[in-house]
Amino acid sequence: MRFDPKQWETGQPYPPIGTLYAAAVVREQGHHVSLFDTMFAYGPEEVILPLQQQSPDFFVIYDDGFNYLTKMCLTNMREAAFEMMKFAKQKGCTVIVSSSDATDHFEQYLEEGADFVILGEAEQTLAELISAVTKQQTDFMTIPGLAFRQQDAVIKTMKRTVMKELDELPFPAWDLVDIEPYRKMWLHHRGYFSLNMATTRGCPFKCNWCAKPIYGNRYNTRSPQNVVAELKMLKYKYQFDHIWFCDDIFGLKPGWVNEFAGLVEKEKLQFSFKIQARADLLLQEDHIKDLARAGCSNIWMGAESGSQKILDAMDKGTTIEQIYRATNLLKKNNIHPSFFIQFGYPGETKDDIEKTIRMINELLPYEIGISVSYPLPGTAFHEKVKTQLNDKSNWTDSDELALMFRNTYAPAFYKQLHRFVHKSYRKHIAIEAIKNIFSQPASLQFKRMKKAISWLYYSPAAWIAGQKLQKLEKPGS
């Protein structure tokens, strides 16, 4: 996390539950498993001491595929993985890697010293591979989902089918994580403690910029009973206040959220949670009421753009009208709507950008996350622009926001656009707070007053940012 300054400053770390699932599966087969959690590490060299102390037979770099940041395949993280691989090889370990980046660039990882790269969903492959190597087998062709070197050739085995019966998996090996640093950072930065859970795998929708190298387009679901059982265990052990359900799409299966809400109420579980969802899945008030009943406080919606032309170009399958309806319905039921916004998609013009800014300032979501279009391998978007990527095809960290292909404006424009939109949004939040003070003086609160006063900063700041943006409006090349 220290390798990504933006995430470190935000101070909202989550344990690597994808890694913990793999640890639980391997441990269930009778192997001794330990975890070196890199979340708070200063550098890859910190792995040397545990390697010396434990002398493991296998060294597994297993990315948390549930955390959307791992899909970004940041070069800082890739280089740290290469360094740790080298340290492990020096200690005689069999090195195995599973990550979105390794799935996309398995030949590079093998070249840097990995013995095996697991492609796609990895728990079953990892368990079978460790069993085969332990038994001193040398033929790995029968294990699906692998890449490895055989003499001078790189071998890929057949693709592994994703798991359908997720309730058959053990719970993540939560006991391997030191939870206290996570709790401490959350309490310091946000005043409450949040943990993460996954209730599903995969996403059946086909936005053409979205990479799904691990869980793919199949959508498989844990039962509400299984999820609530893990929630009860985590509540008892760690006393969390909040959960991030880190599914690509939460509660898509008909009736699932209603049953889940009923079980949460039955077990008297007290917590709030945030999810990710699509605007077109948030239009039924009964569904929204069930989410609110279960404790949902914030829904991150893939709004992406205020231009229907751009949404259609993305194959998003949603409409601007649905974004407006879903936002208003969530607010009506006291759930915060938050927006993921993406600028810089091919063909986006100044008019499209202005429509997006107008949508944000009219709907005033609870939070906004702004990025620029980022082409990742395996997507139709990447195929469209890959000849323009040249030497740079990945960001260094999540805040780099480099536009790596030709578009309407130069990359510097989009960096300044990011600053302007945030300041403009905050200015409009302040204006809304001022209106509320005058319309509802009896409900005056310190938080609302603080937002209103922030207009004194954001109004001139937004104007200055807008002036800087205008100077960068020369077409890019």
Residue, then its C-alpha position, 0 to 999 in steps of 0.5 A: m500500500r505504501f507503493d501507492p501514495k493515493q491509497w496510503e493517504t486515503g487510509q482505507p486498507y482491506p485484508p487480501i481476502g482472495t489470498l486468504y481463500a487460497a490459503a484456506v483451501v491449501r490448508e484444508q488439504g493438510h499443508h502448513v500455510s503462513l501469510f506474509d501480508t504486504m499491505f503495510a510493508y515498506g518494500p519487497e526486501e521485508v520478505i527476506l526475514p520470513l523466508q529465512q525463518q520458515s524456509p518454505d517449500f513453496f512461495v506463492i504470490y497471490d493477488d487479491g482478485f476481489n480488489y479492483l485495484t489489482k486489476m489495474c496491473l500497476t508497474n510498482m506492484r509488478e516490480a515488487a513481485f519480481e523482487m520477491m520472486k528473486f528472493a524466494k528463488q535464492k532460498g530454493c522455493t518453488v515460486i508460484v504466481s496468481s494475479s490479474d497482471a500475471t495472467d495477462h503477462f505470464e511470459q514476463y513473470l516466467e522470464e523473471g523467475a516464476d516456476f508457475v503462473i496460475l491463469g484465472e481463478a486459482e484456488q483449485t489449480l494451486a491446490e492441485l499444483i502443490s499436491a503434484v509437486t509435493k509428490q514429485q510429479t513432473d507432468f503438469m499438462t493435466i492441471p488446467g489453468l497453468a503456464f510454465r516453462q518446459q525446456d525452452a518453450v512456454i506451456k499453457t494448459m487448458k483453461r480451468t472452468v470457474m467454480k459454481e458452488l461457492d458455498e463449498l469453499p472454506f471461509p477465508a483464513w482470517d486467522l492468518v492476518d494481523i487485523e489490528p493495523y487495519r483497525k488502527m488505520w481505519l479508526h484514524h482516517r474514518g472513525y470506524f472499522s471496515l472489513n471486506m467480504a465477497t458474496t459472488r464471483g464474476c460479472p455477466f455484463k460486457c462493458n468493453w473496457c472492463a477486464k475480468p482475467i480472474y473470474g470472467n463473465r460467469y456470475n456465481t453466488r454464495s447463499p445468503q446463509n453462507v454469507v451471514a454465517e461468515l458475517k457472524m463469525l467476523k462480528y464475533k472475532y473482530q467487531f467490525d462496524h462496516i463491510w465492503f462487499c467487494d463483488d463486481i455486482f452485488g445481489l444480482k440473483p433474483g430474491w437474494v437480497n430479500e433473503f439476505a436482509g431477512l437473515v441479517e434482521k433475524e440474527k440481529l446483526q448491526f452493521s452498515f455496508k457499501i456495494q457496487a452496482r449498475a444503474d439499471l439494477l437499482l430501479q425497483e423500490d422493493h429491491i432498494k428497500d431490502l438493501a436499506r433493511a440489510g444495512c446498505s449505506n452507500i452504493w458505488m454506481g458505474a455511472e461512467s459518463g453523462s453522455q449517452k453517446i459515450l455509454d453506448a460506445m462503451d457497450k455499457g447497456t445503461t442510460i442517463e435516465q436510469i442514472y438519474r432515476a436510480t440516484n433519486l431512488l437511493k436518496k429517497n431510501n436514505i442510501h448514499p449514491s456514489f459515482f465512478i466516472q471515466f473521462g477520456y474514452p475514445g471519441e469523447t468531445k468537449d460536449d460529452i465532458e460538459k454533460t458529465i460535469r452537469m450530471i454530477n453537479e445536478l445529482l450531487p452523489y455522495e462521493i465520486g471516483i474519477s479516472v481516465s480510460y485505461p486499456l487493459p489486455g483482454t478487452a475490446f477497448h484494449e484491442k482498439v487502441k493497443t497500437q497506440l500504447n507503445d512503451k507505456s501500457n500500465w500506470t505506475d500507481s493508481d493516481e497516475l491517470a495517464l492517458m496512454f492513447r491518442n484522444t481529443y485532448a492531451p494527457a495534461f488536460y485530463k489531469q487538470l480536468h480531474r482537479f476541476v471536476h472535484k472542485s466544481y462538485r465540492k462547490h455545488i455540494a456547498i451551495e446545496a448545503i447553503k440552500n438547506i440551511f435557509s430552507q430548514p433552519a430548524s435542522l441546522q447541524f455542524k456538518r451542514m454548516k461546515k459544508a456551507i462554509s466550504w463554498l468560500y474555498y471551493s468557489p474560487a478554487a473551481w474558477i481557478a481550476g477552470q481557467k487552467l483547464q481552458k488553457l489546456e483545451k488545445p486538441g491532443s495528438 
